Structures are given as structure tokens and as C-alpha cells.
């Protein structure tokens, strides 16, 4: 009994000797090669499209994140500004109350006759 590799070599030699078989094998190999090139091109195109799609999603996510962060920071700054304005308004109101309690004339002044 012959080993499998030697039997395969003998079959390949007998088939390679026949012209019709050789042309058929070459035709099948050519079709296979062309289809492989086509499918590789299709897969590369699909990968490119998905890559662009993911890049757009990433860009939109980044924009939404930045807008949200800026909004939160703006609210923090607004809160701090409101505190400053509120304390300033309290001081101003207190000052106005003190001014309102004081008489317009001094006690030692004389009235005009």
C-alpha cells in the first residue's frame, strides 16, 4: 500500500498530462482567484463604510459630551455669579436700610426761617 502523498502526486501527474483537465483546472483557479479579488474588494469597501460610520458616531458622541460638559460648567459659573450678586444685593439692601433709618437732618442743625 502506497502512502497518501505519493498517491496524490501520481494522480496529479496523470491529470496534468491531459490538456482538457489542465485547462479546466486553470479555468477553475482563474475564476476562484477573480472571485477572491472581488470579495476582498467588497469586504474592504464594507470595512471602509463601517469605519466612516463609526467615526461619525464617535464624532457625534464627542460633540454631545463637550456640549454637556460646557453646559455643566456654565451652570457652575452661573451659580457662583448668582451667589456673588445675592451677597452684594444683601449688603446693598442693608446699607439702604441704614440710610433710611437715619434722619435727613442732623439733630444740631437749625431750621431755616
C-alpha positions, 0 to 999 in steps of 0.5 A, spaced: 500 500 500 502 506 497 502 512 502 497 518 501 502 523 498 505 519 493 498 517 491 496 524 490 502 526 486 501 520 481 494 522 480 496 529 479 501 527 474 496 523 470 491 529 470 496 534 468 498 530 462 491 531 459 490 538 456 482 538 457 483 537 465 489 542 465 485 547 462 479 546 466 483 546 472 486 553 470 479 555 468 477 553 475 483 557 479 482 563 474 475 564 476 476 562 484 482 567 484 477 573 480 472 571 485 477 572 491 479 579 488 472 581 488 470 579 495 476 582 498 474 588 494 467 588 497 469 586 504 474 592 504 469 597 501 464 594 507 470 595 512 471 602 509 463 604 510 463 601 517 469 605 519 466 612 516 460 610 520 463 609 526 467 615 526 461 619 525 458 616 531 464 617 535 464 624 532 457 625 534 458 622 541 464 627 542 460 633 540 454 631 545 459 630 551 463 637 550 456 640 549 454 637 556 460 638 559 460 646 557 453 646 559 455 643 566 460 648 567 456 654 565 451 652 570 457 652 575 459 659 573 452 661 573 451 659 580 457 662 583 455 669 579 448 668 582 451 667 589 456 673 588 450 678 586 445 675 592 451 677 597 452 684 594 444 685 593 444 683 601 449 688 603 446 693 598 439 692 601 442 693 608 446 699 607 439 702 604 436 700 610 441 704 614 440 710 610 433 710 611 433 709 618 437 715 619 434 722 619 435 727 613 437 732 618 442 732 623 439 733 630 444 740 631 442 743 625 437 749 625 431 750 621 431 755 616 426 761 617 
